Amino acid sequence: MSTLKRVESIVVLFFLTAIAATLLVGPRGSTTVLAQQQTSFTPVVEEPFAVVMKRDKEAKPRVMAEHQRLLEDRYDLSPHVDPNVTMTRGKPISVGPTARLKGVTWEQLGRMSPEEIREKGLFPYLPLPHVNHPVGGMVFPQCEVKVLPRLERFDMDFDLPEQFLPEFPPAIFLTTRADLGDGSKGQLVTNENFYDLFNGILNPKQLDGLRLLLTQFPQQQFNATADRKTERPDGMRGVACFDCHVNGHTSGAAHLAGDTRPQENRRRIDTPSLRGVNIQRLFGSQRALRTVEDFTEFEQRAAYFDGDPLLATKKGLNILDRGSQVHDMAEFQELLDFPPAPKLNLLGRLDRSKSTESEIRGEELFFGKAQCAACHTPPFYTDNLMHDIKVERFYKSRMEGGMMITAQGPIKTFPLRGIRESPPYLHDGRLLTLEDSVEFFNLVLQLDLAARDKKDLVAFLRVL
């Protein structure tokens, strides 16, 4: 080959190499174009388990410290409780508001327009990211992990302090046996004790439905493959429905909803209570599933594996039989009742002969100026619909805590019966107390409530 030909070949090769590098390498030389393309599927890159666990354990202090800084920047997390207002088994409820304001008072903030709050960056109730949003997955409160160590993750811990969570374990109330009071007798119901507790109280179908709700099945972070976040053999068996919905209520465990892509747009989801599902017609905070059976089957087929059937197949999808197993599980769930509300009459309104002046004023506000009853209608205080309250009017979209803080879309109207026993509030748990909930809706609905109005509303909510 002549010298000229060699030079031409080298020049051509140089330009081809440069073009390939331009296509494959991003402007900062950090990622490829292919890696930047969004996909609906979860990447499957399985490293040796020991390597992943070592890396995650080393990163855990940094991950937790970064998220703790985010929480403390948003909230006052110090404990403030009202010992005179408790949940069924005696846990006092936390008192707020906990949100930190930036150079304004609640009264000043309440008089501002959404546009002014947005431009000044003053909205105190931004969507709440997951503990480690890029990773996500089920995370269980420490009070529950102490009792069920198989639920511990080696890469992260739960974030919210225990005073902002439901009591553990919660009581169980059955529509069919209201005479029993707490059917759990103060115990955490498990596969080891459910038969002794409920044999002779439930029928055989309901009893087997409860057994299945207490049975571990493989899940995204808790499974037998190398792609997991548990190092315990009992954790490798999976999780049970009643690990999140403890005793048919909730432990406050958090997850990321599997409905949205990409990962940064997924939303944190606080575990909703199963109390009163018999009167509900929508299930899932944003999914609008139509029956308890749909919800039960969806959780197993989709939510356990972030809506990715490929990972479900790999990690151990458990397909429940709709006509028997799902039916039995749903039949038990439909027995779960709200806690007693002795100050409410048969129509779900206050019995004023038993109520304080503050509670009565709160009820009048609830059905009047505060506009709560537009969605939360008695006797169970839900309209069984979904509403988009467009909270994005109050903040600019941005990345924070690994999450894209943006429009959240419609969410279902959760029942308010027994609400004092189900903190934290809203679909992602960003409202730590009832006081925070009142302040949030005072802003979002632009109600301009006075300080006493807010206290009276909280007083009414506590008796529902």
BELMO-V227387 format. One record per run of one state. SS is the DSSP state (@ for helix, = for strand, . for the rest). FROM is the first residue (numbers start at 0). LEN is the number of residues. If there is no record, write none. Layout:
# BELMO-V227387
ss->SS from->FROM len->LEN
ss->SS from->FROM len->LEN
This chain:
# BELMO-V227387
ss->. from->0 len->2
ss->@ from->2 len->22
ss->. from->24 len->8
ss->@ from->32 len->4
ss->. from->36 len->12
ss->@ from->48 len->26
ss->= from->74 len->1
ss->. from->75 len->5
ss->= from->80 len->6
ss->. from->86 len->5
ss->= from->91 len->3
ss->. from->94 len->4
ss->= from->98 len->1
ss->. from->99 len->6
ss->@ from->105 len->5
ss->. from->110 len->3
ss->@ from->113 len->7
ss->. from->120 len->18
ss->= from->138 len->1
ss->. from->139 len->2
ss->@ from->141 len->6
ss->. from->147 len->1
ss->@ from->148 len->3
ss->. from->151 len->10
ss->@ from->161 len->3
ss->. from->164 len->9
ss->= from->173 len->1
ss->. from->174 len->3
ss->@ from->177 len->3
ss->. from->180 len->13
ss->@ from->193 len->5
ss->= from->198 len->1
ss->. from->199 len->2
ss->= from->201 len->1
ss->. from->202 len->1
ss->@ from->203 len->10
ss->. from->213 len->3
ss->= from->216 len->1
ss->. from->217 len->17
ss->@ from->234 len->3
ss->. from->237 len->1
ss->= from->238 len->1
ss->. from->239 len->1
ss->@ from->240 len->4
ss->. from->244 len->1
ss->@ from->245 len->3
ss->. from->248 len->5
ss->= from->253 len->3
ss->. from->256 len->6
ss->@ from->262 len->3
ss->. from->265 len->2
ss->= from->267 len->3
ss->. from->270 len->6
ss->@ from->276 len->3
ss->. from->279 len->3
ss->= from->282 len->1
ss->. from->283 len->5
ss->= from->288 len->1
ss->. from->289 len->2
ss->@ from->291 len->10
ss->. from->301 len->1
ss->@ from->302 len->3
ss->. from->305 len->3
ss->@ from->308 len->7
ss->. from->315 len->6
ss->@ from->321 len->12
ss->. from->333 len->2
ss->= from->335 len->1
ss->. from->336 len->7
ss->= from->343 len->1
ss->. from->344 len->5
ss->= from->349 len->1
ss->. from->350 len->1
ss->@ from->351 len->3
ss->. from->354 len->2
ss->@ from->356 len->10
ss->. from->366 len->5
ss->@ from->371 len->3
ss->. from->374 len->11
ss->= from->385 len->2
ss->. from->387 len->3
ss->@ from->390 len->4
ss->. from->394 len->3
ss->= from->397 len->3
ss->. from->400 len->2
ss->= from->402 len->3
ss->. from->405 len->5
ss->= from->410 len->2
ss->. from->412 len->6
ss->@ from->418 len->3
ss->. from->421 len->3
ss->= from->424 len->1
ss->. from->425 len->5
ss->= from->430 len->1
ss->. from->431 len->2
ss->@ from->433 len->11
ss->. from->444 len->6
ss->@ from->450 len->13
ss->. from->463 len->1
